[in-house]
Amino acid sequence: MSRKLIILASASPRRSELLESAGIVFSVVPADIPEEPLPGELPSDHVLRLAQEKALVVAGIIEGDLYIGADTVVVCDEEIMGKPVDAAAARRMLSLLSGRAHQVITGFAVHDKTTGVTHSQVVSTRVFFKPLTLEEINAYIATGCPFDKAGAYAIQGGAAYMVQKIEGSYSNVVGLPLCEVVEVLRSFGVLV
């Protein structure tokens, strides 16, 4: 490992856990930016823009070498599903995902403050949900888990049984495509 100071511009405990699992040493400084999609913005453009903004905003306020920004959305029927604001929104999202496939799209950006170079990338994973009963949906909502998760679910937690299969990166569904991020960090000279 190099001695570059890496800053994760995200408060997500899941992103932190993923980076830690790869042996990456970093600090967390969340970016405080609006996350609403722009009019007509495609989901992949949306997550890429937010990832870049997060990395660059934090690079402008704290000393470091490399800054990682990321944003993840769940997309079903071309609708970007954010974090549900209440039980009714969570119920609607989970009902829409029930028995169907959807996309989990993460944009990430790694910004090198010294060179000014930013590598940005979008990773998409297709997730297939089993048909859910109203009782299953209500029980999951009662756990409180849906309220800080895009699309109202966490594959690594209580919703794992809802997922029949995935096509693509598991860690992307958790919130950060770890394989791709590690390769980019390696290209920046962080990993041996």
N, C-alpha and C positions, 0 to 999 in steps of 0.2 A: 504494500500500500504506500502511496505517496503521502506527503504531509500537507496536502492541500486542504484548506478549510472548506468543508462542504456545508451548505445551508439548505435545508428543506423548507421551502416556502409554503408549508401546509400544516394545518393543525390536526390532520387526520392521523389518529393512532394506528390505523391499518397501514398507511404508507410508511410510517416510522417502523412498524414491526417488520414489514417486508424488507426495507433497507437494512435493518439490523440483522435479519436472517442471512443476508449476503455478506455480513462482516464489514459493512460500510460504517465508518464513524462520521457523524454529522451533528449539526445543531438544528433546532427547529425554530424558525421565525415565521409565523403565519403571515400571509399577505392579506391585507384588508382591502378588497376591491369588490365592486358590484359584479354579480355573477349572472345577471339576466341575459338571455340571448338578445342579440340585435335583431331588428326587423329583417326577416328573410334569411337570416344566418343559418346555414346548414349545421347539423350537429357536429360534424368533424371540424368545421371551421371554428365553431363556438369553443370547443374544448382546446383546440390549438391556440386560439387567441388568449383564452384565460390562462393557460399554462405559461405562455410567453409573458403575459402581463404580470403574473405572480412572481416569476423568477426575476424579472427586471425591476419591479417595484421594490422587492426585498434587497436586491443588489444596490439599489439607490439609497438604502437607509442603514445598512449594516456591513461592516467589513467582513470579507470572506474571499474565497477564490472561485468556487463553483456554486451555482444556485440552481436548485431543482424545483420547477413549478409543475403542477399537474392538475388536471380537472377530469372528472369522470361523469358521464351521463348514461342513462338508460333510455333507449329509443324503441318505441313500439308504435306501429302505424304512423311513422314519421313524426310522432310527438316526443319531444324531449321531456323526460320525467325527472324532475328535480327531487328534492327532499319533501315529503308530504308535510303539510302544515298542521294537519289534524287527522283524527281517525277516519273521517269520511274520505279525505284525499287518499290516505293509505289504502283503504278498502277499495276505492275506485281503481287505483294503480294495480293492486294485486289481482283484482278481478279481471282487469284487462290483460295481464300477463298470464293468467291461468290457462293451461292447456295449449300454450303457443310458444313460438320462438320470438326472441327480441335481441337487440344488439346492445352490448355494453361497449361504449367508446371512451377511450381515455386519450387525452392529449398530454404530452409531457414536453418540457423544455429544459435543457441544461445550458446555463449561461456561464461562460468563462469571463470573469470581470477583467482579467489581465489583458486578454486578447480582444475582447469585445465580441467573440464568436458565440453564437447561440445555435445549438442543434435542437430542432423541434421535430416531433414525430407523433403520428396518430396510430393507435392500435385498436382494432375492433374484434370482439369476441361474440359469437352467436351462442345464446343461452336458451335452452328449451325447458319450460316449466311443465310439470305434471298438472292435470286438472285439479284445481283446489276447491274444496267445499267451503261454504260460507263459515262453517264452524272452524275450519283450519285457518281461514283468513282472520276471523275475529280473535282466535286464540293467539295467533302470531302478533296481531296488533296489541293485544293485552300485555305482551312482554315489554312493549315500549321500544323494541328494536327498530321498527320501520322509520322512526322520526328523524334520524340523522343519516339516512341512507338514500342515495339516489335510487329511484324506482321502488322505494319502500322495502328493500330487503338486503340482507347480508348473506352471501353465499358461504362465508366462513363461519357463520353462526347458526342461529335457529332456523334459517331458511334453507339450509343445505339439503334437507329432505325434499324440498320442492323442486330441485333442479334434476331433471332426468339425464341431461347430458349437456356438454358444452363443445363448441368447435372453436378452438383457439386457446388463448392464454388464460389460465386460471387466475394468476396474480393480477391480470388486467381487470377481472371481474371484482376482485377484492379492492382494487383502486390504483394499482401501479403495475404496468407491465415490466416486471423485474428483469427478465432476460434482456429486453431491449435497453432498459435504463443502464444495466451493468455494462453492456457493450459500448454504450455512448460514454460512460465514465471511463472505461478502458481507453477509448480513443482520445480522451482528454488527459491521459497519463495518470489516472488515479489508481487503477488496479494493475497488478503485475500480471 
